[in-house]
Amino acid sequence: MLRAAYQKYALTFKTPSGTSRGIMHSKISWFLFLWDDQSPAIQGIGECGPLPGLSLDDRPDFEEKLASICAQPDAWIGKELADFPSIQCGLEMALMDLKKRGSKILFDTPFTSAGAPINMNGLIWMGEPEFMEKQIREKLATGFTCLKMKIGAIDFEREYHILQKIRAQFSAKEIELRVDANGAFSPAEAPEKLERLALLDLHSIEQPIRAGQWTEMAQLCRNTPLPIALDEELIPVSQVEEKAQMLDAIQPQYIISKPSLLGGFKASEEWITLAEKRNIPWWATSALESNVGLNAIAQWTATFDNPLPQGLGTGQLYTNNIPSPLVVNQGNLHYDHQLQWDLSSILHDVQ
């Protein structure tokens, strides 16, 4: 019989991080532990990481739901938790890890077996121009060739000026630039802003207008001079038929797969399959998980032959992240078997 427990854990940012939804100083994750009562020493660990103001399961009864699942884990295996996507994702992770005897090697790919790298974009957080420019210099100095800059929190003209400065120093062949608006533009102002951003030879823009405006987003995607990637747009859509309906209606240039926000790996693969049938490219993105969640998402991403830079975290955002074999070198994520997991900070009082 399966047993389960959970542990709440507050991840603390090294530097307060700005998004269009405000400044984040810390982020709560919930670690989910699974074990068989015949072998309690072997535990599978998953991470449930809802994002405040964005995840469907950012709701008051989140812990109550997690507790009910831990009370009867066998009853929830294989069931869909559409209203609790981050719990669904954490449950999938924990079950896979348990099947692999708690090894944290969830998928057999060259990423974990042969040191193959995963190319990533370097994320530039919102803030004052000096802070953003400092991040850009640091990312370029450490070998990133793809940068993703969040826009929409400060004045657009100041953000545009930062992008201009990068492009004046580095051509599109040298540095790929992505921007993420997190739905900050209105449908009325978006076309003009997309026209201006396109002049900077950007790779793409994520979610220029807020989610749920299919007609307006479809019109933007039809006429845009800059490729549009759907991000938040995917979060509330859980049924396969509606996923296909949305892709057909909007016809985006890209989609972004975030397992923690979309309901796990199976749900994310549904999006990928539907997108590929429509010749819509995609990339995967983590969502501020600790190294436990990042490890699972990175290994899952490595099962695909996707040449695009992925939006994976670097594991370096937090002062109290979980020590792991994940390392970043020259803009790539690696799994270094010479390094060890240290789960001591989250393993107490599990059984």
C-alpha positions in Angstrom: 0.0 0.0 0.0 1.2 3.5 -0.9 1.8 6.0 1.9 2.3 9.8 1.4 3.2 12.9 3.2 3.9 16.5 2.3 6.2 19.3 3.5 5.8 23.0 3.0 8.9 24.8 2.0 9.6 28.6 1.5 12.2 29.3 -1.1 13.8 32.6 -0.6 15.0 34.7 -3.5 18.6 36.0 -3.4 17.3 39.2 -5.0 13.6 40.2 -5.0 12.4 39.3 -8.5 10.0 41.5 -10.5 7.2 40.3 -12.7 4.2 42.0 -14.2 2.2 40.6 -11.2 4.5 42.3 -8.7 7.8 41.7 -6.8 8.5 38.2 -5.4 10.6 37.9 -2.2 9.9 34.2 -1.6 8.0 31.4 -3.2 6.2 28.5 -1.5 6.7 24.9 -2.8 5.2 21.7 -1.3 7.2 18.6 -1.5 5.2 15.4 -1.9 6.7 12.1 -0.6 5.5 8.6 -1.7 6.6 5.3 -0.3 5.4 1.7 0.0 4.7 0.7 3.6 6.7 -2.4 3.0 9.8 -0.4 2.1 9.5 3.0 3.9 13.2 3.9 3.4 12.7 4.2 -0.4 10.9 7.4 -1.1 9.8 9.2 -4.3 9.8 13.0 -4.1 7.8 15.4 -6.2 7.3 19.1 -6.1 4.0 20.9 -6.2 4.8 24.5 -7.0 1.8 26.7 -7.6 2.6 30.3 -8.7 0.7 33.1 -6.8 -1.8 34.9 -9.1 -1.1 32.5 -12.0 -1.7 28.9 -11.2 -5.2 27.4 -11.2 -4.5 25.9 -7.8 -3.5 29.2 -6.2 -6.5 28.8 -4.0 -7.3 28.6 -0.2 -8.1 24.9 -0.2 -4.7 23.9 -1.8 -3.3 22.4 1.4 -6.6 20.7 2.2 -6.5 19.0 -1.2 -2.9 17.9 -0.8 -3.7 16.5 2.7 -6.7 14.5 1.3 -4.4 13.0 -1.4 -1.8 12.1 1.1 -4.4 10.4 3.3 -5.3 8.0 0.4 -2.6 8.2 -2.3 -3.6 4.9 -4.0 -7.0 6.4 -4.7 -5.5 9.3 -6.7 -3.0 7.5 -8.9 -4.1 7.9 -12.5 -6.8 10.3 -11.8 -6.9 13.8 -13.4 -6.6 16.7 -11.0 -7.5 19.4 -13.6 -8.2 22.0 -10.8 -4.9 21.3 -9.1 -2.3 21.2 -11.9 0.8 21.6 -9.7 -0.4 18.8 -7.4 -0.9 16.6 -10.5 2.6 17.4 -11.6 4.2 16.7 -8.2 2.3 13.5 -7.9 3.6 12.3 -11.3 7.2 13.3 -10.3 6.9 11.4 -6.9 5.5 8.3 -8.5 8.2 8.2 -11.2 10.9 8.7 -8.6 9.5 6.0 -6.4 9.5 3.6 -9.4 13.2 4.5 -9.9 13.9 3.8 -6.2 14.3 7.4 -5.2 17.3 7.9 -7.6 16.0 11.2 -9.0 16.8 9.8 -12.4 13.3 9.8 -13.8 14.0 9.6 -17.5 16.7 7.7 -19.3 18.3 10.2 -21.7 21.8 11.4 -22.6 21.2 14.4 -20.3 21.6 12.1 -17.3 23.6 9.2 -18.7 26.2 10.9 -20.9 26.3 14.6 -19.7 24.5 15.9 -22.8 23.6 19.6 -22.2 20.3 21.4 -22.5 20.6 24.8 -24.1 18.7 27.5 -22.2 17.6 31.1 -22.4 19.0 33.3 -19.7 16.1 35.0 -17.8 16.3 38.8 -17.2 14.0 39.9 -14.4 12.0 43.1 -14.4 13.3 46.1 -12.5 15.1 49.4 -12.8 17.1 49.7 -16.1 20.4 49.5 -14.2 19.4 46.3 -12.5 18.2 44.7 -15.8 21.4 45.8 -17.6 23.5 44.2 -14.8 21.7 40.9 -15.2 22.2 41.1 -19.0 26.0 41.6 -18.5 26.2 38.7 -16.1 24.3 36.4 -18.4 26.4 37.3 -21.4 29.6 36.9 -19.4 28.6 33.4 -18.4 28.0 32.2 -22.0 24.3 32.6 -22.6 23.5 33.2 -26.3 19.7 33.4 -25.8 18.2 36.0 -23.4 14.6 36.3 -22.3 13.6 39.7 -20.9 10.4 40.2 -19.0 8.7 43.4 -20.1 5.5 45.3 -19.0 6.4 46.3 -15.4 8.3 49.5 -16.0 7.8 52.1 -18.7 7.8 50.5 -22.1 10.1 53.2 -23.5 12.8 52.4 -20.9 12.4 48.7 -21.6 12.6 49.3 -25.3 15.8 51.4 -24.8 17.4 48.4 -23.0 16.6 46.1 -25.8 18.0 48.7 -28.3 21.2 48.8 -26.4 21.6 45.0 -26.5 20.9 44.9 -30.2 23.3 47.7 -30.9 26.1 45.6 -29.4 25.0 42.1 -30.6 23.3 41.0 -33.8 20.5 38.5 -33.9 23.1 35.9 -35.1 25.1 36.5 -31.9 22.4 36.9 -29.3 18.8 35.6 -29.6 16.4 37.9 -27.8 13.0 36.8 -26.5 10.6 39.0 -24.5 7.7 38.0 -22.2 5.0 40.5 -21.7 2.9 38.4 -19.4 -0.3 39.9 -20.9 0.8 43.4 -20.1 -0.5 45.1 -23.4 -4.0 45.9 -24.2 -5.4 44.6 -27.6 -5.5 48.2 -28.8 -1.9 49.1 -28.1 -0.4 45.7 -28.9 -0.1 46.0 -32.7 2.0 49.2 -32.5 4.2 47.8 -29.8 4.8 44.6 -31.8 5.7 46.6 -34.8 8.4 48.5 -32.8 9.7 45.4 -31.1 10.0 43.6 -34.5 12.5 46.3 -35.6 14.9 44.9 -33.0 15.1 41.5 -34.6 13.6 39.7 -31.7 13.0 35.9 -31.7 9.5 36.1 -30.2 7.2 37.6 -27.7 5.3 35.6 -25.1 1.7 36.4 -24.3 1.5 40.1 -25.5 -2.2 40.4 -24.3 -3.8 38.8 -21.3 -5.2 35.3 -21.7 -8.8 34.5 -22.6 -9.1 36.9 -25.5 -9.1 34.3 -28.3 -10.5 36.5 -31.0 -8.1 39.4 -30.3 -5.1 37.0 -29.9 -6.0 35.3 -33.2 -6.1 38.6 -35.0 -2.7 39.5 -33.5 -1.2 36.2 -34.5 -2.5 36.6 -38.1 -1.0 40.0 -38.6 2.0 40.1 -36.2 5.5 41.1 -37.5 6.9 39.3 -34.5 6.3 35.6 -33.7 3.9 35.2 -30.8 4.2 32.4 -28.2 1.2 31.4 -26.1 2.0 30.9 -22.4 -0.7 31.9 -19.8 -3.3 31.2 -22.6 -2.8 27.5 -22.1 -3.2 27.3 -18.4 -7.0 27.2 -18.0 -7.5 24.7 -20.9 -7.4 21.1 -19.7 -9.6 19.1 -22.1 -7.9 17.7 -25.3 -10.8 18.9 -27.5 -10.6 22.4 -26.2 -6.8 22.5 -26.6 -7.2 21.6 -30.3 -10.0 24.1 -30.6 -7.8 26.9 -29.2 -4.8 26.1 -31.3 -7.0 26.1 -34.4 -8.7 29.3 -33.5 -5.6 31.3 -32.6 -2.9 29.6 -34.7 0.1 30.9 -32.7 3.6 30.9 -34.0 4.8 29.0 -30.8 3.5 27.5 -27.6 5.2 27.2 -24.3 4.9 24.0 -22.2 5.1 24.5 -18.4 4.3 21.2 -16.7 3.7 22.7 -13.2 1.1 25.0 -14.6 -0.5 22.7 -17.2 -1.1 19.7 -15.0 2.1 17.6 -15.3 3.9 15.8 -18.1 1.0 13.8 -19.6 -1.0 17.0 -20.0 2.0 18.9 -21.4 2.6 16.1 -23.9 -1.0 16.5 -25.1 -0.2 20.2 -26.0 3.0 19.2 -27.7 1.4 16.5 -29.8 -1.5 18.8 -30.9 1.0 21.6 -31.7 3.3 19.4 -33.7 0.4 18.2 -35.8 -0.2 21.8 -36.7 3.5 22.6 -37.3 3.6 24.9 -34.3 7.0 24.8 -32.6 7.3 24.8 -28.8 9.7 25.0 -26.0 9.5 23.9 -22.3 9.7 26.2 -19.3 10.1 25.6 -15.6 8.1 27.8 -13.2 10.3 28.8 -10.3 10.5 25.3 -8.9 13.4 24.3 -6.6 16.0 21.9 -8.0 13.6 19.0 -7.2 11.0 20.2 -9.7 13.6 21.6 -12.1 15.4 18.2 -12.3 12.2 16.4 -13.3 11.2 19.0 -15.9 14.7 19.2 -17.3 14.9 15.4 -17.7 11.4 15.3 -19.3 12.5 18.0 -21.7 15.5 16.0 -22.6 13.3 13.2 -23.9 12.4 15.4 -26.9 14.6 16.3 -29.8 13.9 20.0 -29.5 16.7 22.3 -30.9 15.3 25.5 -29.4 16.7 27.0 -26.2 14.6 25.9 -23.4 13.2 28.1 -20.6 14.6 26.2 -17.7 15.6 27.8 -14.4 19.2 27.8 -13.4 18.8 26.6 -9.8 20.6 29.7 -8.7 17.7 32.0 -7.8 17.3 31.0 -4.2 19.4 31.2 -1.0 18.0 27.9 0.2 17.6 25.7 -2.9 18.0 22.0 -2.6 21.7 21.0 -3.4 21.7 18.9 -6.5 23.8 17.6 -9.4 22.3 20.3 -11.7 24.8 22.9 -12.9 24.9 25.7 -15.5 27.8 26.1 -17.7 28.1 28.4 -20.8 24.3 28.8 -21.0 23.6 25.1 -20.8 22.1 22.9 -18.1 24.1 19.8 -17.1 23.6 16.9 -14.8 26.9 16.3 -13.0 27.1 12.9 -11.4 30.1 14.0 -9.3 27.7 16.1 -7.3 25.2 14.7 -4.8 21.6 15.5 -3.8 21.3 16.8 -0.3 17.6 16.4 0.7 18.2 16.8 4.5 16.4 20.1 4.7 13.1 18.6 3.5 13.2 15.0 4.6 12.5 15.5 8.3 9.3 14.2 9.9 8.1 12.5 6.7 7.1 9.1 8.0 
